[in-house]
Amino acid sequence: MLGQHRGVDVAKVLRQQGGVSDAGTLIGIVGRPEFRRAVRQGRIRKAGHNRYVLPGGEERLEAAARVGGALSHLSAAQHWGFRIKTPPACVQVVVPRGRKVRADRADGVELFAGPVDGFVTDPIRTVIDCCRALPFDEALAIADSSLRSPEVSMDKLLEAAAQSSRKGRSRVLRVLAHADAGAHNSFESVLRALCIQAGLDVKAQVEIGDIGRCDMADRSRMIVVEGESYRYHGSESAFERDVRRYTAFGRLGWLVLRFTVDDVIDRPSYVLDVLRDVLVIRPVVS
C-alpha cells in the first residue's frame, strides 16, 4: 500500500525520480489532487504514454537539432525513460567528431564527440555511454533501470561493450557486472552502489526466510540495507508493519541498516562511513 506524504511538491518528487516517472508512482507519493494540480498548472508535463516529465523535454530535442547532433548520455537516458540519480544541468548532446559548433548555438548544451545516427542515441548505446562517462553510482542507476526495458538485455549490453572502444571499457564492465533489474528505483541503485564501494557483497531484492524481501542484503555478513522514503511509511499501519518486520530480521541474526533519500543523495560520505564501520564489526559469517 502506498503512503501519501502531504505537502510534498510533485515537481520535487519528479526531480528525485530523475526527471521522469509514471502517474501511479507520483500519485502514490503526493496524492491524486496534487498530481492533477501540477499537470494543470504546467509544473509537470505528459511526454508520452504514462510518462511525466519536468517542463523542457521538447527543448532537449530542439537543442540537439540546433547543434546538429543527437541527445546522448543523461539526456538520452531521460528520453528513454531510464531512472537517473539527478537530471543533468545542461542538455547532453553528441556531435560528429571535428564539428565546430558556434558558441551561441551551444548555449545550455554539453557536447560530446562521436558518431551520430538520428536524434537520440539508441537505448543500448545510451547505457554504454553513461557507464563509460559517469560515476559508478549514477551509471549503475541507469544500467539497472535499462534492464527493465524491453529494448535492453544484459546480452545486448555485454555485446555492445565488447565492440566499444577499449578506452573506458573496464568502467563499463564493472557497472554491468553489478547491474540488476530488481532494483526498484534510482535511489535503491545509488544506495547499492555505495554498499559495493564500501566493500559489501550486496544483491538487490533479497528474500529472507518468511519475512519477505528487503531492498538489498549481504548474505555473507547477514546485513540488510534498506532505503527508506515516505512512500511506504505514510500510515500508522505501515509503521507498525515495519517495526515488526525489522524485529523479525533481528531475531534471525540479521543486522539492519536504514538510510533515507537525503542520506544517500546528499550525504553519501555519511553512508559510506557507516557501512565501513559496520564491516569492521560484522565479519563474514563462517
VEXLUM-687133 format. One record per residue: residue in three letters; x, y, z negated of N, C-alpha, C, O in turn. Coordinates in steps of 0.1 Angstrom, whole numbers, padded with zeros to 4 digits, always signed. Layout:
BEGIN
ALAXYZXYZXYZXYZ
...
//
This chain:
BEGIN
MET+0008-0012+0000+0000+0000+0000+0009+0012+0000+0018+0013-0008
LEU+0006+0022+0008+0014+0034+0009+0009+0044-0001-0003+0047-0003
GLY+0019+0050-0008+0016+0061-0017+0018+0074-0011+0028+0076-0005
GLN+0008+0083-0013+0009+0097-0007+0015+0106-0018+0010+0107-0029
HIS+0024+0114-0013+0031+0124-0022+0026+0138-0018+0030+0144-0008
ARG+0016+0144-0026+0010+0156-0022+0020+0167-0023+0030+0167-0031
GLY+0019+0177-0014+0027+0189-0014+0039+0188-0005+0047+0197-0003
VAL+0042+0176+0001+0053+0174+0010+0050+0179+0024+0040+0174+0029
ASP+0058+0187+0029+0056+0192+0043+0060+0181+0053+0070+0175+0052
VAL+0050+0178+0062+0052+0167+0072+0064+0170+0081+0071+0160+0085
ALA+0067+0182+0084+0079+0185+0092+0092+0182+0085+0101+0177+0091
LYS+0092+0184+0072+0104+0180+0064+0105+0165+0064+0116+0159+0066
VAL+0094+0158+0062+0094+0143+0063+0099+0138+0076+0107+0129+0077
LEU+0094+0145+0087+0098+0141+0100+0113+0143+0103+0120+0135+0109
ARG+0119+0153+0097+0133+0156+0098+0141+0144+0091+0151+0140+0096
GLN+0136+0140+0079+0142+0129+0072+0141+0116+0080+0149+0107+0078
GLN+0131+0115+0088+0129+0103+0097+0138+0103+0109+0138+0094+0117
GLY+0146+0114+0111+0155+0115+0122+0148+0123+0134+0154+0123+0145
GLY+0137+0130+0131+0131+0138+0142+0120+0131+0150+0114+0138+0158
VAL+0118+0119+0147+0107+0112+0155+0101+0101+0146+0108+0094+0138
SER+0088+0099+0146+0081+0089+0138+0068+0086+0144+0063+0093+0153
ASP+0061+0076+0139+0048+0072+0143+0038+0078+0133+0041+0082+0122
ALA+0025+0079+0138+0015+0085+0130+0013+0078+0116+0011+0084+0106
GLY+0013+0065+0117+0010+0057+0105+0020+0060+0094+0016+0061+0082
THR+0033+0061+0097+0043+0064+0087+0041+0077+0081+0042+0079+0069
LEU+0039+0087+0090+0037+0101+0085+0025+0102+0076+0025+0109+0065
ILE+0014+0097+0080+0001+0097+0073+0003+0090+0059-0002+0095+0049
GLY+0010+0079+0059+0012+0072+0047+0020+0080+0036+0018+0077+0025
ILE+0028+0089+0041+0036+0097+0032+0030+0110+0027+0029+0113+0016
VAL+0024+0117+0037+0018+0130+0034+0003+0131+0033-0002+0141+0029
GLY-0004+0121+0038-0018+0121+0039-0023+0126+0052-0017+0133+0059
ARG-0035+0121+0056-0041+0125+0069-0044+0140+0070-0042+0145+0081
PRO-0049+0147+0060-0052+0161+0062-0040+0169+0065-0040+0178+0074
GLU-0029+0167+0058-0016+0174+0061-0011+0171+0075-0006+0180+0082
PHE-0012+0158+0078-0008+0154+0092-0015+0161+0102-0009+0166+0112
ARG-0029+0162+0101-0037+0168+0111-0034+0183+0112-0034+0189+0122
ARG-0032+0190+0100-0029+0204+0100-0016+0207+0107-0015+0216+0115
ALA-0006+0198+0105+0007+0200+0111+0006+0199+0126+0012+0207+0134
VAL-0002+0190+0131-0004+0188+0146-0011+0201+0151-0007+0206+0161
ARG-0022+0205+0144-0030+0216+0149-0022+0229+0149-0023+0237+0158
GLN-0013+0231+0139-0005+0243+0138+0008+0243+0146+0015+0253+0147
GLY+0010+0231+0152+0022+0230+0161+0035+0228+0154+0046+0229+0159
ARG+0034+0224+0141+0047+0221+0133+0053+0208+0137+0065+0206+0136
ILE+0045+0199+0142+0049+0187+0148+0041+0185+0161+0031+0191+0163
ARG+0046+0177+0170+0040+0176+0183+0040+0161+0188+0050+0153+0185
LYS+0030+0157+0195+0029+0144+0200+0037+0143+0213+0034+0151+0222
ALA+0047+0134+0214+0056+0134+0225+0053+0121+0234+0060+0120+0244
GLY+0044+0113+0230+0042+0101+0237+0032+0092+0229+0027+0097+0219
HIS+0030+0080+0234+0020+0071+0227+0025+0069+0212+0035+0062+0210
ASN+0018+0074+0203+0021+0072+0188+0035+0076+0185+0041+0070+0177
ARG+0040+0087+0191+0053+0092+0188+0052+0107+0186+0048+0115+0194
TYR+0056+0111+0174+0055+0125+0170+0069+0130+0167+0077+0124+0161
VAL+0071+0142+0172+0085+0148+0171+0083+0163+0166+0073+0169+0166
LEU+0095+0168+0162+0095+0183+0159+0095+0190+0172+0099+0185+0183
PRO+0089+0202+0172+0089+0210+0185+0103+0211+0191+0113+0213+0184
GLY+0104+0210+0204+0116+0212+0211+0120+0200+0219+0131+0200+0226
GLY+0112+0189+0220+0115+0177+0228+0117+0180+0242+0127+0176+0248
GLU+0108+0188+0248+0109+0191+0262+0121+0200+0265+0128+0199+0275
GLU+0124+0209+0255+0136+0218+0257+0149+0210+0258+0158+0214+0265
ARG+0149+0198+0252+0161+0190+0253+0164+0185+0267+0175+0186+0272
LEU+0153+0181+0274+0154+0177+0288+0157+0188+0297+0165+0187+0306
GLU+0152+0200+0294+0154+0212+0301+0169+0216+0300+0175+0220+0310
ALA+0174+0215+0288+0188+0218+0286+0198+0209+0293+0208+0213+0299
ALA+0194+0196+0294+0202+0187+0301+0202+0190+0316+0212+0190+0323
ALA+0190+0193+0321+0189+0197+0335+0197+0210+0338+0203+0211+0349
ARG+0197+0219+0329+0203+0232+0331+0218+0230+0333+0224+0238+0341
VAL+0224+0221+0327+0239+0219+0328+0242+0208+0338+0254+0204+0340
GLY+0232+0202+0345+0234+0192+0354+0239+0179+0348+0247+0171+0354
GLY+0233+0175+0337+0237+0163+0330+0225+0155+0325+0214+0157+0330
ALA+0228+0146+0316+0217+0137+0310+0218+0138+0295+0229+0139+0289
LEU+0206+0137+0289+0206+0136+0274+0215+0124+0270+0214+0113+0276
SER+0222+0125+0260+0231+0114+0255+0232+0114+0240+0227+0123+0233
HIS+0239+0104+0235+0242+0103+0221+0229+0105+0212+0219+0098+0215
LEU+0230+0114+0202+0218+0115+0193+0206+0120+0200+0195+0116+0197
SER+0208+0129+0210+0196+0134+0217+0189+0123+0225+0177+0123+0226
ALA+0197+0114+0231+0191+0103+0238+0185+0093+0228+0174+0087+0231
ALA+0191+0091+0217+0185+0082+0207+0171+0088+0202+0162+0080+0200
GLN+0170+0101+0201+0157+0107+0198+0147+0104+0209+0136+0101+0206
HIS+0152+0106+0221+0143+0103+0233+0137+0089+0233+0126+0087+0236
TRP+0146+0079+0230+0141+0065+0230+0134+0061+0217+0129+0050+0216
GLY+0133+0070+0208+0125+0067+0196+0133+0060+0185+0128+0054+0176
PHE+0147+0059+0186+0155+0053+0176+0155+0062+0164+0155+0074+0165
ARG+0156+0056+0152+0157+0063+0140+0171+0067+0138+0181+0059+0139
ILE+0173+0080+0134+0187+0085+0132+0187+0091+0118+0177+0095+0112
LYS+0199+0093+0113+0201+0099+0100+0197+0113+0099+0188+0116+0091
THR+0202+0121+0108+0197+0135+0108+0198+0140+0123+0206+0135+0131
PRO+0188+0149+0127+0189+0154+0141+0201+0161+0144+0207+0167+0134
PRO+0206+0162+0156+0218+0169+0160+0216+0184+0159+0204+0189+0161
ALA+0226+0192+0156+0225+0206+0155+0223+0212+0169+0216+0222+0171
CYS+0228+0206+0180+0227+0210+0194+0222+0199+0202+0223+0187+0198
VAL+0217+0202+0214+0213+0191+0223+0226+0185+0229+0235+0192+0233
GLN+0226+0172+0228+0238+0165+0233+0236+0160+0247+0226+0152+0249
VAL+0245+0163+0256+0244+0160+0270+0257+0155+0276+0268+0161+0273
VAL+0256+0145+0284+0268+0140+0291+0268+0146+0305+0257+0146+0312
VAL+0279+0151+0310+0280+0157+0323+0292+0150+0330+0301+0144+0324
PRO+0292+0149+0344+0302+0143+0351+0316+0148+0347+0318+0160+0345
ARG+0326+0140+0347+0339+0144+0344+0344+0155+0354+0342+0153+0366
GLY+0351+0165+0349+0356+0175+0357+0346+0186+0360+0350+0197+0366
ARG+0333+0185+0357+0323+0195+0360+0326+0207+0351+0327+0206+0338
LYS+0326+0219+0357+0327+0231+0349+0313+0237+0347+0305+0238+0356
VAL+0310+0239+0334+0296+0244+0331+0298+0259+0326+0305+0261+0317
ARG+0290+0268+0332+0290+0282+0327+0286+0283+0313+0277+0276+0308
ALA+0293+0292+0305+0291+0293+0291+0276+0296+0288+0271+0291+0278
ASP+0270+0305+0296+0256+0308+0293+0247+0296+0295+0237+0295+0288
ARG+0250+0288+0304+0241+0276+0306+0244+0265+0295+0235+0257+0292
ALA+0256+0265+0289+0259+0256+0279+0255+0260+0265+0258+0253+0255
ASP+0249+0272+0264+0245+0277+0251+0235+0267+0244+0225+0263+0250
GLY+0238+0263+0232+0230+0254+0224+0231+0239+0229+0223+0231+0225
VAL+0242+0236+0236+0244+0223+0242+0258+0218+0238+0268+0225+0239
GLU+0259+0205+0233+0272+0199+0231+0274+0190+0242+0267+0181+0245
LEU+0286+0192+0249+0288+0185+0261+0298+0173+0259+0307+0174+0251
PHE+0295+0162+0266+0303+0150+0267+0306+0147+0281+0298+0150+0290
ALA+0318+0142+0284+0321+0138+0298+0320+0123+0300+0324+0115+0292
GLY+0314+0120+0312+0312+0106+0315+0303+0105+0327+0298+0115+0332
PRO+0300+0093+0331+0291+0090+0343+0277+0095+0339+0272+0093+0328
VAL+0270+0100+0349+0256+0105+0348+0247+0097+0358+0250+0097+0370
ASP+0236+0092+0352+0227+0085+0361+0213+0087+0355+0209+0081+0346
GLY+0206+0097+0361+0192+0100+0356+0193+0112+0346+0203+0119+0346
PHE+0182+0114+0339+0181+0125+0330+0184+0121+0315+0185+0130+0307
VAL+0186+0109+0313+0189+0104+0299+0196+0091+0300+0193+0083+0308
THR+0206+0089+0292+0214+0076+0292+0204+0065+0288+0195+0067+0279
ASP+0206+0053+0294+0197+0042+0291+0199+0038+0276+0209+0041+0270
PRO+0189+0030+0271+0190+0026+0257+0202+0019+0253+0208+0022+0242
ILE+0207+0010+0261+0219+0002+0257+0231+0012+0257+0239+0011+0247
ARG+0233+0020+0267+0244+0029+0267+0243+0039+0256+0254+0043+0250
THR+0231+0043+0253+0229+0053+0242+0235+0047+0229+0242+0054+0221
VAL+0232+0034+0226+0237+0028+0214+0252+0027+0214+0259+0030+0204
ILE+0258+0023+0225+0272+0021+0226+0279+0035+0224+0289+0036+0217
ASP+0274+0045+0231+0280+0058+0230+0279+0063+0215+0289+0069+0210
CYS+0268+0061+0208+0267+0065+0194+0276+0058+0185+0282+0063+0176
CYS+0277+0045+0188+0287+0036+0179+0301+0041+0181+0309+0041+0171
ARG+0304+0045+0193+0318+0050+0196+0321+0064+0190+0332+0066+0185
ALA+0311+0073+0190+0313+0087+0187+0310+0091+0172+0315+0101+0167
LEU+0301+0083+0166+0295+0088+0153+0301+0081+0141+0307+0070+0143
PRO+0300+0087+0129+0305+0080+0117+0297+0067+0116+0286+0065+0121
PHE+0303+0058+0108+0297+0044+0107+0283+0044+0102+0275+0037+0108
ASP+0279+0052+0092+0266+0052+0087+0256+0057+0097+0245+0051+0099
GLU+0259+0067+0105+0250+0072+0115+0248+0062+0126+0237+0060+0131
ALA+0259+0056+0130+0259+0047+0141+0251+0034+0137+0243+0029+0145
LEU+0252+0030+0125+0245+0018+0120+0230+0020+0120+0223+0011+0124
ALA+0226+0032+0116+0212+0035+0116+0206+0034+0130+0195+0028+0132
ILE+0213+0039+0140+0208+0038+0154+0209+0024+0159+0199+0019+0166
ALA+0219+0016+0156+0220+0003+0161+0209-0006+0155+0203-0014+0162
ASP+0207-0004+0142+0196-0012+0135+0183-0009+0142+0175-0018+0145
SER+0180+0004+0144+0167+0008+0149+0165+0003+0164+0155-0002+0168
SER+0176+0003+0171+0175-0001+0185+0172-0015+0187+0165-0019+0197
LEU+0176-0024+0177+0173-0038+0178+0158-0041+0176+0154-0053+0178
ARG+0151-0031+0172+0136-0033+0171+0129-0029+0184+0117-0030+0185
SER+0137-0025+0194+0131-0020+0206+0132-0032+0216+0141-0040+0216
PRO+0121-0034+0225+0121-0045+0234+0132-0043+0245+0136-0053+0252
GLU+0137-0031+0247+0147-0029+0257+0161-0033+0253+0171-0033+0261
VAL+0163-0036+0240+0176-0038+0234+0177-0051+0227+0168-0056+0220
SER+0188-0058+0229+0191-0071+0222+0206-0071+0218+0214-0063+0224
MET+0210-0079+0208+0224-0080+0205+0232-0085+0216+0243-0080+0218
ASP+0227-0094+0224+0235-0100+0235+0238-0088+0245+0249-0087+0250
LYS+0228-0080+0248+0230-0069+0257+0240-0059+0252+0248-0054+0259
LEU+0239-0056+0239+0249-0047+0233+0263-0052+0233+0272-0045+0237
LEU+0265-0065+0230+0278-0071+0230+0284-0071+0244+0296-0069+0246
GLU+0275-0074+0254+0280-0074+0268+0284-0060+0272+0295-0059+0278
ALA+0276-0050+0269+0280-0036+0272+0292-0032+0265+0301-0025+0271
ALA+0294-0036+0252+0306-0033+0245+0319-0039+0252+0329-0032+0253
ALA+0317-0051+0256+0329-0058+0262+0333-0051+0275+0344-0052+0279
GLN+0323-0045+0282+0326-0039+0295+0329-0024+0294+0333-0018+0304
SER+0328-0019+0282+0331-0005+0280+0346-0002+0278+0354-0011+0278
SER+0349+0010+0278+0363+0014+0276+0369+0009+0263+0362+0007+0253
ARG+0382+0005+0264+0389+0000+0252+0390+0010+0241+0390+0007+0229
LYS+0390+0023+0245+0391+0034+0235+0378+0034+0227+0368+0036+0232
GLY+0380+0031+0214+0368+0032+0205+0360+0019+0205+0350+0018+0198
ARG+0365+0009+0212+0357-0004+0212+0356-0011+0199+0346-0016+0195
SER+0367-0010+0191+0367-0016+0178+0357-0010+0169+0351-0017+0161
ARG+0355+0003+0170+0344+0010+0162+0331+0005+0166+0322+0003+0158
VAL+0328+0003+0179+0316-0002+0184+0313-0016+0178+0302-0019+0173
LEU+0323-0025+0179+0322-0039+0175+0319-0040+0160+0312-0048+0155
ARG+0326-0030+0152+0323-0031+0138+0309-0027+0135+0303-0034+0126
VAL+0303-0018+0141+0289-0014+0139+0280-0026+0143+0271-0030+0135
LEU+0283-0032+0155+0274-0043+0159+0275-0055+0150+0266-0063+0149
ALA+0287-0057+0144+0289-0068+0135+0279-0067+0123+0276-0077+0117
HIS+0275-0055+0119+0267-0053+0107+0253-0049+0111+0245-0048+0102
ALA+0250-0047+0124+0236-0042+0128+0226-0053+0124+0228-0065+0125
ASP+0214-0048+0120+0204-0057+0115+0190-0051+0118+0187-0040+0113
ALA+0182-0057+0126+0169-0052+0129+0160-0052+0117+0149-0046+0117
GLY+0163-0059+0106+0155-0060+0095+0154-0047+0087+0144-0045+0079
ALA+0163-0038+0088+0163-0025+0081+0150-0018+0085+0147-0016+0097
HIS+0143-0013+0075+0130-0007+0078+0131+0008+0083+0122+0012+0091
ASN+0142+0015+0080+0143+0029+0084+0158+0033+0083+0166+0025+0079
SER+0160+0045+0088+0174+0050+0088+0180+0052+0074+0192+0050+0072
PHE+0171+0055+0065+0175+0057+0051+0181+0044+0046+0192+0044+0040
GLU+0175+0032+0048+0180+0019+0044+0193+0016+0051+0202+0010+0045
SER+0193+0020+0064+0206+0017+0072+0218+0024+0066+0228+0019+0065
VAL+0216+0037+0063+0226+0045+0058+0231+0040+0044+0243+0040+0041
LEU+0221+0036+0036+0225+0031+0023+0233+0018+0024+0242+0015+0017
ARG+0229+0009+0034+0236-0003+0036+0250+0000+0041+0259-0007+0038
ALA+0252+0010+0049+0265+0014+0054+0274+0018+0042+0286+0014+0042
LEU+0268+0025+0033+0276+0029+0021+0280+0017+0013+0291+0016+0008
CYS+0271+0007+0012+0274-0005+0005+0286-0013+0012+0295-0018+0005
ILE+0285-0013+0025+0296-0020+0032+0309-0013+0031+0319-0019+0029
GLN+0308+0001+0031+0320+0009+0029+0326+0007+0016+0339+0007+0014
ALA+0318+0005+0006+0323+0003-0008+0329-0011-0010+0336-0013-0020
GLY+0325-0021-0002+0331-0034-0003+0321-0045-0006+0324-0056-0008
LEU+0307-0042-0006+0297-0052-0009+0294-0059+0004+0295-0054+0015
ASP+0290-0072+0003+0286-0080+0014+0271-0081+0014+0265-0091+0010
VAL+0265-0070+0018+0250-0069+0017+0243-0073+0031+0249-0071+0042
LYS+0232-0079+0029+0223-0082+0041+0210-0074+0038+0206-0072+0027
ALA+0203-0071+0049+0190-0064+0048+0179-0073+0046+0178-0085+0051
GLN+0169-0068+0038+0156-0075+0036+0158-0090+0031+0155-0099+0039
VAL+0164-0091+0020+0167-0104+0014+0156-0110+0006+0151-0102-0003
GLU+0152-0122+0008+0142-0129-0001+0149-0135-0013+0159-0142-0012
ILE+0143-0132-0025+0149-0137-0037+0138-0144-0045+0129-0138-0050
GLY+0140-0157-0045+0130-0166-0053+0116-0163-0049+0112-0161-0038
ASP+0108-0163-0060+0094-0160-0058+0091-0145-0059+0079-0141-0058
ILE+0101-0137-0061+0099-0122-0064+0095-0115-0051+0087-0106-0050
GLY+0101-0120-0040+0099-0114-0027+0111-0107-0021+0123-0110-0026
ARG+0109-0098-0012+0121-0092-0005+0126-0079-0013+0118-0072-0020
CYS+0139-0077-0012+0145-0065-0016+0151-0058-0004+0153-0064+0006
ASP+0154-0045-0005+0159-0038+0006+0172-0044+0012+0174-0045+0024
MET+0181-0047+0002+0193-0054+0006+0199-0060-0006+0196-0057-0018
ALA+0208-0070-0004+0214-0077-0015+0227-0083-0012+0230-0087+0000
ASP+0236-0084-0021+0249-0091-0020+0247-0104-0029+0248-0103-0041
ARG+0245-0115-0022+0242-0127-0029+0255-0132-0037+0253-0138-0047
SER+0266-0129-0031+0279-0134-0038+0281-0128-0051+0288-0134-0060
ARG+0275-0116-0053+0277-0109-0066+0264-0108-0074+0263-0102-0085
MET+0253-0113-0068+0240-0111-0073+0236-0097-0077+0232-0093-0088
ILE+0238-0089-0066+0235-0074-0067+0224-0071-0058+0225-0074-0046
VAL+0213-0065-0062+0202-0060-0054+0204-0045-0053+0206-0038-0063
VAL+0202-0039-0041+0203-0025-0039+0190-0020-0032+0186-0026-0022
GLU+0183-0011-0038+0171-0006-0034+0172+0009-0030+0177+0017-0038
GLY+0166+0012-0019+0164+0026-0015+0150+0031-0019+0141+0026-0013
GLU+0149+0041-0028+0136+0045-0033+0131+0058-0027+0139+0068-0026
SER+0119+0058-0023+0113+0070-0018+0099+0071-0024+0094+0061-0030
TYR+0092+0083-0023+0079+0085-0028+0069+0076-0021+0058+0073-0026
ARG+0072+0071-0009+0062+0065-0001+0056+0053-0008+0044+0050-0007
TYR+0064+0045-0015+0059+0033-0021+0057+0034-0036+0055+0024-0043
HIS+0058+0046-0042+0057+0047-0056+0048+0059-0060+0050+0066-0069
GLY+0037+0060-0052+0028+0072-0055+0016+0069-0063+0007+0077-0063
SER+0015+0058-0070+0004+0055-0078+0008+0047-0091+0019+0042-0091
GLU-0001+0047-0100+0002+0040-0113+0004+0025-0111+0013+0019-0117
SER-0004+0020-0102-0003+0005-0100+0010+0002-0093+0016-0009-0096
ALA+0015+0011-0084+0027+0008-0077+0039+0009-0087+0048+0001-0086
PHE+0038+0018-0096+0048+0020-0107+0049+0007-0115+0060+0002-0118
GLU+0037+0002-0120+0037-0009-0128+0042-0022-0121+0049-0030-0126
ARG+0039-0023-0108+0043-0034-0100+0059-0034-0099+0065-0044-0100
ASP+0065-0022-0097+0079-0021-0096+0086-0024-0109+0097-0031-0109
VAL+0080-0020-0120+0086-0023-0133+0087-0038-0135+0098-0043-0139
ARG+0076-0045-0132+0076-0060-0134+0086-0066-0124+0093-0076-0127
ARG+0086-0061-0112+0095-0066-0102+0110-0066-0106+0117-0076-0104
TYR+0114-0054-0110+0128-0053-0114+0132-0061-0127+0143-0065-0128
THR+0122-0062-0135+0124-0070-0147+0126-0085-0143+0134-0092-0148
ALA+0118-0089-0133+0119-0103-0128+0133-0105-0122+0139-0116-0124
PHE+0138-0095-0114+0152-0097-0109+0162-0099-0121+0170-0108-0120
GLY+0160-0091-0131+0169-0092-0143+0168-0105-0150+0179-0111-0154
ARG+0157-0111-0150+0155-0124-0157+0163-0135-0149+0167-0145-0155
LEU+0164-0133-0136+0172-0143-0128+0187-0140-0128+0194-0147-0121
GLY+0191-0129-0134+0205-0126-0135+0210-0116-0124+0222-0114-0123
TRP+0200-0110-0117+0204-0100-0107+0206-0086-0113+0198-0082-0121
LEU+0216-0079-0108+0218-0065-0112+0212-0057-0101+0214-0058-0089
VAL+0203-0048-0105+0195-0039-0096+0200-0025-0096+0201-0019-0107
LEU+0204-0020-0084+0208-0006-0083+0198+0001-0074+0194-0004-0064
ARG+0194+0013-0079+0183+0020-0071+0188+0034-0068+0194+0041-0077
PHE+0187+0038-0056+0191+0052-0051+0180+0059-0044+0172+0052-0036
THR+0179+0072-0045+0169+0080-0039+0174+0084-0025+0186+0083-0022
VAL+0165+0090-0017+0168+0095-0004+0179+0106-0006+0189+0107+0001
ASP+0176+0115-0016+0186+0126-0018+0200+0121-0022+0210+0126-0018
ASP+0200+0110-0030+0213+0104-0034+0220+0100-0021+0232+0103-0019
VAL+0214+0093-0012+0220+0087-0001+0224+0097+0010+0235+0096+0015
ILE+0215+0107+0012+0218+0116+0023+0226+0128+0018+0235+0132+0026
ASP+0223+0133+0006+0230+0145+0002+0242+0142-0008+0250+0151-0009
ARG+0242+0131-0014+0252+0128-0024+0258+0114-0022+0259+0106-0031
PRO+0264+0112-0010+0269+0098-0007+0281+0095-0016+0284+0083-0019
SER+0289+0105-0020+0301+0102-0028+0296+0097-0042+0303+0088-0047
TYR+0285+0101-0047+0280+0096-0059+0276+0081-0057+0279+0073-0066
VAL+0269+0078-0046+0265+0064-0044+0277+0055-0043+0278+0044-0048
LEU+0288+0060-0036+0300+0052-0034+0307+0050-0048+0312+0039-0050
ASP+0307+0060-0056+0313+0059-0069+0306+0048-0078+0312+0040-0084
VAL+0293+0049-0077+0285+0039-0085+0288+0025-0079+0290+0015-0087
LEU+0288+0023-0066+0290+0010-0060+0304+0004-0064+0305-0008-0067
ARG+0314+0013-0063+0327+0008-0066+0329+0005-0080+0336-0004-0084
ASP+0323+0013-0089+0323+0009-0103+0317-0004-0106+0322-0012-0114
VAL+0306-0007-0100+0299-0019-0102+0307-0031-0097+0307-0042-0102
LEU+0314-0029-0086+0323-0040-0080+0333-0045-0091+0337-0056-0091
VAL+0338-0035-0099+0348-0039-0109+0342-0048-0120+0349-0057-0124
ILE+0330-0045-0124+0324-0052-0135+0315-0064-0130+0310-0072-0138
ARG+0313-0065-0117+0305-0076-0111+0312-0084-0101+0310-0082-0089
PRO+0321-0093-0105+0329-0101-0096+0320-0111-0088+0308-0113-0091
VAL+0326-0117-0078+0319-0127-0070+0315-0138-0080+0323-0143-0088
VAL+0302-0143-0079+0297-0154-0087+0303-0167-0082+0302-0170-0070
SER+0309-0174-0090+0316-0187-0086+0305-0198-0084+0309-0209-0081
//
